Structures are given as structure tokens and as C-alpha cells.
Amino acid sequence: MKKIFKRVAAAVTALSVMAAAVVFDVPERIMALAAAETRAETQNCSGNHSGWTATSDLSSISSGKYYLNSDVTLSAQIKIGSGVDVTICLNGYTIDAQKNSRIFNIGGGSLTLCDCSSGKTGKLTGGNVSGIGGTVYVGDSGSFTMHGGTISGNTVSTGGGGVYVDGSSSKFTMIGGTISDNTAGTNGGGVYVIDSGTFTMNGGSIDNNEAKDGGGVYVTGGTFEMNSDSKISGNTASANGGGVYVTSSNAKFTMSGGTISGNTATTDGGGVYNNATFTMTGGTIGGTNTAKNGGGVFNVSNLKWDSSSGGYIQTGGFFEMSGGTISGNTATTSGGGVYSTGAFTMSGDSTISGNKSTTYGGGVYVTGGNKMTRVSL
């Protein structure tokens, strides 16, 4: 009788364990399926091209969804005019401008770029312009959304080796993909944002681009918002702002997540150079950003003469840090973490640690009659 009871108990226990395994396994499977669905939505194309148009000729396209069926060689830029809404899946293939022109000119229309190939990565390359916007130019009221693929190996003589966001209501949204190894003669090796243009980075990476100022991203008069799952790394500025350069009184950079790491500026601001408005609520500026001054952040006051008061007023150089981390950065002179001549305020759950400099202010160096304000919440 006891043996029978033990066997029944063991069977019940085994069934309970199996039931528990099923109960706990179902949510995991549901989550995995949901994640796969989200990835497909993020790419905006899943390999099922039913209703899409297969093409290797992009010389004249109208509104619609297209997927490449071979590499494309351009003899002139692809124009997307006002009111035209285009989605292109690179499908693992390359669009090459052969150093003859930029690749896309979005003049008031919209372009969505994705890459649904599970093998090789699709690429935009060979863009070359004497002027602005080496690869993708986003004009007034234009919209460019990047879900996947790579923008790499493009060159411009002035600004925006990868993407140039120009003018009123123009916007660039980066959700995935990579902008890498592009070169600008002056500003914004990876991305250049001007006037009231907007760049929102919700994912993807901007890596190993080069420029005089703003090796990765250059913002003047526009808005740059950097969120989680975004990365700006390994970019180089021969002057200032290895990772990000923000300038002019109405330019804004907001960082709520992501990582700015391993960028280099010969002069100031290895990670970020700011003389506009920089608000940091999360994310990390760290991992060996390097500059002469301000290895992590260089925040410089922008002054303007005010005739009504008979003195100068500060219109830029505002850095407010209420979250996130600045660590592991190096200044070969001063301000390993932060160098500030402008208004710098720390509050909330923000951390500056593990930075170094060879002269002054391994963590923070404040000069020019200004001071750092620490607010405890």
C-alpha cells in the first residue's frame, strides 16, 4: 500500500512539474513571438514582399514599396519629390553612386529604408558631393526613416557625409541600421542637422565617421534627440566634438539613453561639444572618449551683446544633467569628464566618475567665472 502511494505521489509530482514547465514556457514563447514580430515591424519589411515591386532601376520611382533584386549602380541622384511616399527594402543589395553624386535627394517627400535580408547587409555607398549631403539629403518638409541597412563610404566637401537634414520641418528618424565610415570636409561626418530640422535616434549606430567638427553628429539650429538602444562611437573630429557637436542659440540636444563612447576630438569635446542647450537625463558618455579639454563633455558659454541691458547675456552653453553617467573619459589637458565655461547643473540620479586628465579637473573643470550647481532632489 505504501509503495502504491509513493508511486502515485511521484506521478502527481511529475505532472505538477510538467504543468509548471508548460505554464512558464508559454509566456516565454509568446514573448519570443512578440519580439520577432517587433523586429519585423522595426524593419518595416519581413521578407514577404507580396504587393511590393521588385526592381534594380531606381532612376524614376513614384509612391510605393520596392525591394531590390540586384545591386544598383547610379549615374545620377534619386529624387523623391513633394507628396511622394517611397519605401525601399535593400534586401541585402548595394546602391552605389560611384563617387559621381549623392544617392537620395528627398525634396518634400518621404523615404523609408529597410533591409530584410538575413544574409549580407544592404548598403548605400559611393556618394560624393561638392557641397552638402553626401548620401541622403532631406530638404524642406522632407522625411527620412531608417530601419536597417548601412550608409557607408560616402564623402562630402562641406557638411553631412551620411545624412544632411536641412530646413523647415525636415526630419530624420533612425530606428536601426548603421551610419559608418563617412567623411565630411567641415561638419557632421555622419549626420548634419540645420535650422529647424529634427533628428531622432531611437536605435542603430553612428560609427567611425570623420569631420573637422562633429565627427558623428553636427547640430546647428536644429534638434537632436538620442534615446535608448542608440550608439555613437569611434568617430573623429580634427577640431571639436568627436561624437556630437551642438551649436547656435536655438539648437538643442537631448540625451535620454544610449551610449556615446570611444570618440576623439583633437581640441575640445571628445564625446560632446556644446555651446547651445544640452539636456542629459539618461544614457552613458564614457568608454574612452578623448580630447585636449573635456574628454566627455566640453560645455562652452555662448554670449551675445544685449543693448537694452548694456551687457552680454548667455544664449548658449547650457548643460543640465539630471540622469545618466559620464565615466572613463580622458582629457590630455583639463576636464576629463566635463570642462565647462558655461552653465552646468547636476541633479537627480546622475554620476560623474572614473575620468582623468593630465593637468586639471580629472572629473569636472569649471572656469571663466562660472560654477557648477549641484541640486539634491
N, C-alpha and C positions, 0 to 999 in steps of 0.2 A: 504493500500500500504506500509506504514511504517512498519507494523507488518511482512508483507511478506518479505520485505528487511532485517529486523533483523534476521528472521529465516534462510534466505539464507546465510547471513553473518556468522551466528553461525555455520551453517553446513560446510561452507568453512573453517572456523577456526578449527573446529573439525577434518576435513580431513587433514588440514595442520599439526596439532599436531600429528595425526596418522602417516602421511607420515614421519614427522621428527623422530618419535619414531622408525619407520622401518629403516630409513636411518642410525640412530645412533646405532640401535640394531644389524644390520648386521655385521659391523666391530667387535663388541664385540663378536658375535658368531663365527666369523672367527678366532679371536684371541684365543678364548677358545678352538676351534678345533685344532688350530695350537699348543697350549700349550699341549693339550692331546697327539697330535702326537709326540711332542718333548719329552714328558715324556716316551712314548713308545720307542722312539729311544734311549733315555738315558738308559732305562733298557735293551735295545738290545733284548728284548723279550716282547711280549704283551699278552701272554696267548694263542695266536693262534699258536699252535705247529705243524702246518702242515709241514711235511717234517723233523721234529725232531724225535729223538729216545727216547722213554720212557725207563727209567732204574732205578734199585735200586742196580746195581752192577757196580762199577767204578774201579774194580781191574785191568782191562785191556781195555783201551779205545784208539781209533785211532782218526784221524781228523774227526770232525763232530760236530753237535749240539745235545745236550742231555738235557732232562728235567727229574727231579726226580719224581717218583710216590709213593715214600715212604721214610722214614728215612733210612740212610745208616750207618752201623757200620763197621769200618775198622779194619783189622788185620795188615795192612802194609800201608805205604805211597803210594799215587797215583803218578806215574811217567809220565811226559809228555816230551818226548824226542825231539831231534832236528828235525825240519821240521814238527812236529805235531801241528795242529791248532784246539783247542778244545773250544767250548762254552758250559757252563753248567748253566741251569736255576734251581735254588734251589727249586722253586715252593712251597715255604713255608716249606720245609722239612729240616732236620738237617743231616749233615755229622759229625759223632762222631768218633774220633780216640781213645777214651777210655784211654787216657794217655799213649798209647803204642808207638806212633810215631808222626811225623808231618803228615799233611794231603796231601799237594801237593808239589812235587819236580819238578820244571819246568827247565829241562835241555836243554835249547836251543830252545824249542818250545814256544807256546803261549797259554795262558788260559784267557778266558773272562768269568767273573762270574756275573750273574744277578739273580734277584728274582722277578718273575712276579705275585706272589700270592697277592691277595687283602686282605687276612686274616692274618694269622700268618706270622712272618718273618723267612725266611730261615737262617740257621746258620752253621758256621764251628766252631767246639768246640772239646775239649778234646785232642788237640795237645800237645805233651810233648817230648822234645828233650834234651839230654845231649850234648849241643853244641850250634848251631846256627839255627835260623829259626824254631820257634815252630809250625807254622801253614802252611805258604806258603814260600817256598824257591825259589827265582828266580836266576838261575845260569847264566853263561856267555851267552850273546845273547838271553836270555830268556825274555819273555814279559808277564806281568800280568795286566789285565784291570778289575777293579771292578766297576760295575754299581749298584749293590744292594746287599742285604743280610748283615749278621753280622758275624764278626770274633771275637769271644768272649770266654773267659775262657780257654786260652791256656798258656803254660808255657815253658820257655827255660832257661837252666842254665847259658848261656852267653848272646848272643845278638839277638834281633828281636823276641819278643814274638808273634807278629802278622804276620808281613811280613819282610823277610830279602832279600834285593836287593844286589846281590853280583857279582862283576866283570865287565868285559868289555862288554859294550853295553847292559847290563841288564837294564830293565826299569819296573816301576810300575806306572800305571795311575789310579788314584782314581777319579771317577766321581760321585759316590753315595755310599750309604751303611754306615756301622759303624764298626770301629775297637775299641773294648772296653774291659776293664777288663782282659787284658792280662798282664803277668808278665815276665820280663827278669832279670836274676841274676846280670847282669852287665849293658848292654847298650840297649836302644831302646825297651821300654816296648811294644809300638805299632808297630813302623816301624824302621828298621835299614838299612841305605844306605852306602855302602862302595865303595872305589876305584872310578871307572868311572861310577858307577850305577846312575840311574836317577829316582827320584820320583816326579811326577807331580800331585798336588792335585787340581782338578777343582771342587770339591764338596764333600759331605759326612762329617763324623765327626770321630775324634780320641779322645776318652773319657776314663777317669778313668783307664788308664794303669799305671804300676809301673816298675821302674828300678832304678839302682844306679845313672846313668847319662842318661838324655834324657828319661824322663818318657813317653812322647808321641812319639817323633821322635828323632833319633840319626843319624847324618850325619858325616862321616869321609872320606874325599877324593871324595865324590860324590856330586850330585847336587839335591837340593830340591827347587821346585817352588810351592808356595802357592797362589792360586787365589781366586776370589770371590766365595761365597757360601760354603766355607770350614770352618771347625771349629775344633780347638784343645782345649779341655777343661777338667778340673778336673783331670789331670794327676799328678803323684807324682814322684819326684826323691829324693832318700835318700841322694844324694850329690848335683849334679848340673844339671840345665836345666830341670825344671819341665815340660814345654811344648815341647821345642825344644833345642837340643844340637848340635852345629856345630863346628867341629874341623879339624885341619890339613890345611896346606898352600893352597891346591888346592880344598878345599871344599867350596861350595857356597850355600847360602840360599837367595832366592829372594821372597819377600812378596809383592804382588800387590793388595791383597784383603783378605777377610775372617777375622776370629776372633781367637785370642789366649787369653783365659780367664780362671780364676779360677784354675790355675795350681800352684803347690807348689814345691819348692826346699828347702831342709834343709840348704844348704850352699848358693850357688850363682845362680842367674838367674831363677827367678820364671817362667817367660814367655819364655825367650830365653837366652841361654848361647852361646856366640860366641867368638871363637878365630881363626876364619877363615875369610870369607867375607860375610857380611850380608847387603843386599840392600833392603830397605823398601820404596816402592812407594805408598802404599795404605794399607787399612785394619786397624784393631784395635788390639793393645796389651793392654788389660785392663779388668776390672771386677775382681778385687781382685786376681791377680797373686801375690804370696808371696814368699820371700826368705830373708836370712840374709842380703845379699847385692844384689842390682839390682833386685828389685821386678818385674819390667817389663823386662828390658834387662840388662844383665851383659856382657860387651864387654872387653875382656882381651887381651893384646898385646902378640903376639907370636914372639919371637926373635930368630934369627939364626946367628951364627958367620960367618962373611964373611972374608975369609983370604985375598982376594985381597985388601980390604979397611982397614983391620986390626981393624974391629969393628963389632958390631951387626947390623943387618938390620931387619926390621919388615916384617914378612911373613904372619902374621895373626892378627886378632883383628881390622879389618876394618869394621866400621859400618857407612853406608851412608843412611840418612833418608831424602827423598825428598817429602814425602807424607804420609798420614795416621795419626793415633792418638795413643799416649801412655798415658793412663789415668786410675785412680782408682786402682793403684798397691801399694803394701806395702813392705818396707824393714824394718826388725827388727833392722838393724844397719844403713846402708848407701845406698843412691841411690834408692829412692822409684820408680822413673820412669826409670832412666838409671844410671848404675855405669860403668865408663869406665877408663881403663888404656891404651887403645889402641887409634886408630884414629877415632874420632867421628865427623861427619859433618851433619849439618841440613840445609835444603834449601827448597824452594818452599812452598807448602801448607801443612806443617807438624806441628803437635801440640803435646806438652807435657804438661799435666795439671792434677791437682787433685790427684797427687800421694803423698805419705807420707813416712817418715822414722823416727825412734826414735832418731837418732844421727845426721847424716849429709846428706845434699842433698835430701830434700823431692822430688824435681823434677829430678835434674841431679847432680851427684857427679863425678868429674873428678880428677884423681890422677896419680901419677907415672911420673910426668914431662910432661904429655900430656895436651892438652887443647881441648876444644870443639870449632869447627869452625861453625859459622852461616853465611850462604851465602844468601843474599837477591836477588831474581830474579825479 
